[in-house]
Amino acid sequence: MAAVQSFEEILERQCDKLRDLQTATIFIKSKDAIKEELFHMRAEVLQMSDGIIALRKMLNEAREQNDQCKELLLLMKVLHDKNMHIERNIPSQLISDYQIKANSLNIIHKEDFPRISELHTDRNQYESPIIDCKKALFNEAEVYPVVPLITQDEFSGIPKYIIGRQSIDTVNNLIDCINRILKKKYTLLSLGKAHARKQGELSLYLHYKKQELSVCSENECVYFFTKEDYEKETKSKLNKIKLNLITVLRHCRRLREHRIRNELQYVIITK
């Protein structure tokens, strides 16, 4: 038996069909605009797809670079461990011998060479580089001592009340400065009075000679520097921090103090 439908249900169903027909009519009338919009959306989707592909490629490259960085980091760690092992286990005497040998070569840096215009002005003014070459070629003994650097083992054995918060690099920087002072001072003394006069440093040469006579005896000649030598070379004061570092060097048997009247001399321990 057919279901009985009310007038309201039939009317509602017809209204739904009417709305569907209206929608279809709108689509049919606007099909060109809809087609154009769909093409536009398709182009945007393709562009996004290309961007995703490019981004995936960049991520793969970044992943490869990251793996390479991890391998490099592992190699650097291995190298660091080897360097730390060498630093902790290399004999201090070997470091001292190496430093002395390196300084004995007396390599001439670029700034030691005269400019061409100066070379034609006064050739006798640049005798020291020639003498340095002679020492390197014929393995002549150096005219100045070399203070060995502080090793890590020595630094670890320095009492805390002496070293304070200073680092090993700070102490060795002072040693480098002392070695420059000794090189400059005793190179001038070794070149003689005539050369000092040509260099315009005769008064400094005589001052060094006078100091040397007051310290050296007939059986022994010592190497030393003074507060005046330090301040002349570094253009800075020998302040409290540097004096504490000199105390560290005294503790490590790098130098000792020697006082003559009112002048304090820092004598290099060479044995």
C-alpha positions as CSV (number, residue, x, y, z in Angstrom):
1,M,0.0,0.0,0.0
2,A,1.5,3.3,-1.0
3,A,2.6,5.6,1.8
4,V,0.3,8.5,2.3
5,Q,2.3,11.8,2.1
6,S,1.1,15.1,3.4
7,F,1.0,18.2,1.3
8,E,3.8,19.8,3.4
9,E,6.2,16.9,2.7
10,I,5.5,17.1,-1.0
11,L,6.1,20.8,-1.0
12,E,9.3,20.5,1.0
13,R,10.7,17.9,-1.5
14,Q,9.8,20.1,-4.4
15,C,11.6,23.0,-2.8
16,D,14.7,20.9,-2.4
17,K,14.6,20.0,-6.1
18,L,14.1,23.7,-6.9
19,R,17.2,24.7,-4.9
20,D,19.3,22.0,-6.6
21,L,18.1,23.3,-10.0
22,Q,19.0,26.9,-9.0
23,T,22.5,25.8,-8.0
24,A,23.0,23.8,-11.2
25,T,21.8,26.9,-13.1
26,I,24.3,29.1,-11.4
27,F,27.1,26.6,-12.1
28,I,26.1,26.4,-15.8
29,K,26.0,30.2,-16.2
30,S,29.3,30.6,-14.3
31,K,31.2,27.7,-15.9
32,D,33.8,29.9,-17.5
33,A,34.6,31.7,-14.3
34,I,34.7,28.4,-12.4
35,K,36.9,26.8,-15.0
36,E,39.3,29.8,-14.8
37,E,39.4,29.6,-10.9
38,L,40.1,25.9,-11.1
39,F,43.0,26.4,-13.5
40,H,44.3,29.1,-11.1
41,M,44.0,26.7,-8.1
42,R,45.8,24.0,-10.1
43,A,48.7,26.3,-10.9
44,E,49.0,27.2,-7.2
45,V,48.9,23.5,-6.1
46,L,51.6,22.7,-8.7
47,Q,53.8,25.6,-7.4
48,M,53.3,24.3,-3.8
49,S,54.3,20.8,-5.0
50,D,57.5,22.1,-6.6
51,G,58.3,24.0,-3.4
52,I,57.8,20.9,-1.4
53,I,60.1,18.9,-3.7
54,A,62.8,21.7,-3.5
55,L,62.4,21.8,0.3
56,R,62.7,18.0,0.6
57,K,65.9,18.2,-1.5
58,M,67.3,21.0,0.8
59,L,66.5,18.9,3.8
60,N,68.3,15.9,2.4
61,E,71.4,18.0,1.7
62,A,71.2,19.4,5.2
63,R,71.0,15.9,6.6
64,E,74.1,14.9,4.6
65,Q,76.0,18.0,5.8
66,N,74.9,17.2,9.4
67,D,76.3,13.7,9.1
68,Q,79.5,15.1,7.7
69,C,79.7,17.6,10.6
70,K,79.2,14.8,13.1
71,E,82.1,12.8,11.5
72,L,84.3,15.9,11.5
73,L,83.4,16.6,15.2
74,L,84.4,13.0,16.1
75,L,87.7,13.4,14.2
76,M,88.3,16.7,16.0
77,K,87.5,15.1,19.4
78,V,90.0,12.3,18.6
79,L,92.6,14.9,17.6
80,H,91.9,17.0,20.8
81,D,92.3,13.9,23.0
82,K,95.6,13.1,21.3
83,N,96.8,16.7,21.8
84,M,95.8,16.7,25.4
85,H,97.6,13.3,25.9
86,I,100.8,14.8,24.3
87,E,100.5,17.9,26.4
88,R,100.2,15.9,29.6
89,N,102.9,13.3,28.8
90,I,105.6,15.0,26.7
91,P,108.8,15.5,28.8
92,S,109.4,19.0,29.9
93,Q,113.1,18.7,28.9
94,L,112.0,17.9,25.4
95,I,109.9,21.1,25.2
96,S,112.9,23.1,26.5
97,D,115.3,21.5,24.0
98,Y,112.9,22.1,21.2
99,Q,112.4,25.8,22.1
100,I,116.2,26.3,22.4
101,K,116.7,24.7,19.0
102,A,113.9,26.7,17.4
103,N,115.4,29.9,18.7
104,S,118.9,28.9,17.6
105,L,117.7,28.9,14.0
106,N,116.9,32.6,14.5
107,I,114.5,32.9,11.6
108,I,114.4,36.4,10.1
109,H,110.9,37.7,9.7
110,K,109.7,40.0,7.0
111,E,109.9,43.1,9.1
112,D,113.7,42.4,9.7
113,F,114.4,43.0,6.0
114,P,115.1,46.6,5.1
115,R,113.1,48.5,2.5
116,I,115.0,49.0,-0.8
117,S,115.3,52.7,-0.3
118,E,116.8,52.3,3.2
119,L,119.1,49.6,1.9
120,H,120.8,52.1,-0.5
121,T,121.0,54.7,2.2
122,D,123.1,52.8,4.8
123,R,124.1,49.2,4.2
124,N,126.1,49.0,7.5
125,Q,122.9,49.7,9.4
126,Y,121.6,46.2,8.7
127,E,124.5,44.0,9.8
128,S,122.5,42.1,12.4
129,P,120.4,40.1,9.9
130,I,123.6,39.0,8.1
131,I,125.1,37.9,11.4
132,D,121.9,36.0,12.2
133,C,122.1,34.2,8.8
134,K,125.7,33.3,9.6
135,K,124.7,31.8,12.9
136,A,122.0,29.7,11.3
137,L,124.3,28.5,8.5
138,F,127.3,27.7,10.6
139,N,125.4,26.6,13.8
140,E,127.1,29.2,16.0
141,A,126.1,29.4,19.6
142,E,123.5,32.0,20.6
143,V,124.6,35.1,22.5
144,Y,121.5,35.2,24.7
145,P,119.7,32.5,26.7
146,V,116.2,31.2,26.1
147,V,113.9,30.9,29.1
148,P,112.0,27.6,28.6
149,L,108.2,27.8,28.7
150,I,106.2,26.5,31.7
151,T,104.8,23.0,31.1
152,Q,101.4,21.8,32.2
153,D,103.0,19.5,34.8
154,E,105.0,22.4,36.3
155,F,102.0,24.7,36.2
156,S,99.9,22.1,38.1
157,G,102.5,21.9,40.8
158,I,102.6,25.7,41.5
159,P,100.9,26.4,44.9
160,K,97.6,28.2,44.6
161,Y,98.7,31.1,46.9
162,I,101.5,31.9,44.4
163,I,99.7,31.5,41.0
164,G,96.3,32.8,42.1
165,R,93.9,33.0,39.2
166,Q,96.5,33.4,36.5
167,S,96.6,30.9,33.6
168,I,99.5,29.0,32.1
169,D,99.2,31.2,28.9
170,T,99.6,34.3,31.0
171,V,102.8,33.0,32.5
172,N,104.2,31.8,29.1
173,N,103.3,35.2,27.5
174,L,105.6,36.8,30.1
175,I,108.3,34.3,29.3
176,D,108.1,35.2,25.6
177,C,108.4,38.9,26.5
178,I,111.5,38.1,28.7
179,N,113.0,36.2,25.8
180,R,112.5,39.2,23.5
181,I,114.2,41.5,26.0
182,L,117.2,39.1,26.4
183,K,117.5,38.7,22.6
184,K,117.5,42.5,22.0
185,K,119.8,43.3,24.9
186,Y,122.5,40.6,24.4
187,T,122.4,40.8,20.6
188,L,123.4,44.5,21.0
189,L,126.2,43.6,23.4
190,S,127.5,40.9,21.1
191,L,127.8,43.2,18.1
192,G,130.3,45.5,19.8
193,K,130.8,49.1,20.5
194,A,131.3,50.1,16.8
195,H,128.0,48.6,15.7
196,A,126.2,50.2,18.7
197,R,127.6,53.6,17.6
198,K,126.3,53.1,14.0
199,Q,122.9,52.1,15.4
200,G,122.8,55.2,17.5
201,E,122.6,53.1,20.7
202,L,126.1,53.7,22.1
203,S,124.8,55.1,25.4
204,L,122.5,52.0,25.8
205,Y,125.4,49.7,25.0
206,L,127.6,51.4,27.6
207,H,124.8,51.2,30.1
208,Y,124.5,47.5,29.5
209,K,128.2,47.0,29.8
210,K,128.3,48.8,33.1
211,Q,125.5,46.6,34.4
212,E,127.3,43.5,33.1
213,L,130.6,44.4,34.9
214,S,128.8,44.8,38.2
215,V,127.3,41.3,38.0
216,C,129.7,39.1,36.1
217,S,132.7,37.7,37.9
218,E,136.0,36.3,36.5
219,N,134.6,32.7,36.7
220,E,131.0,33.2,35.8
221,C,128.9,35.5,33.6
222,V,125.2,35.6,34.1
223,Y,122.3,36.9,31.9
224,F,119.8,39.2,33.4
225,F,117.2,41.9,32.8
226,T,115.9,44.7,34.9
227,K,112.6,46.5,35.5
228,E,113.9,49.3,33.2
229,D,114.6,46.8,30.4
230,Y,111.1,45.4,30.7
231,E,109.4,48.8,30.7
232,K,111.5,49.9,27.7
233,E,110.6,46.9,25.7
234,T,106.9,46.6,26.5
235,K,106.1,50.3,27.0
236,S,104.2,49.3,30.2
237,K,104.9,49.2,33.9
238,L,106.1,46.2,35.8
239,N,102.9,46.2,37.9
240,K,101.9,43.9,40.8
241,I,100.4,41.2,38.5
242,K,103.7,40.9,36.6
243,L,105.7,40.9,39.8
244,N,103.5,38.0,41.0
245,L,104.2,36.2,37.7
246,I,107.9,36.7,38.3
247,T,107.5,35.1,41.7
248,V,106.0,32.1,39.8
249,L,109.1,32.0,37.5
250,R,111.3,32.1,40.6
251,H,109.3,29.1,42.0
252,C,109.8,27.2,38.7
253,R,113.5,27.9,38.7
254,R,113.5,30.1,35.6
255,L,115.1,33.1,37.2
256,R,116.4,34.5,40.5
257,E,116.7,37.9,42.0
258,H,120.0,39.7,42.5
259,R,120.2,43.1,44.1
260,I,123.1,45.6,43.7
261,R,122.6,48.7,45.8
262,N,119.2,50.1,44.7
263,E,118.9,48.1,41.5
264,L,117.1,44.7,41.4
265,Q,118.2,42.4,38.6
266,Y,116.4,39.3,37.4
267,V,119.0,36.7,36.6
268,I,118.3,33.9,34.2
269,I,118.9,30.4,35.6
270,T,120.6,28.5,32.7
271,K,121.5,25.3,34.5
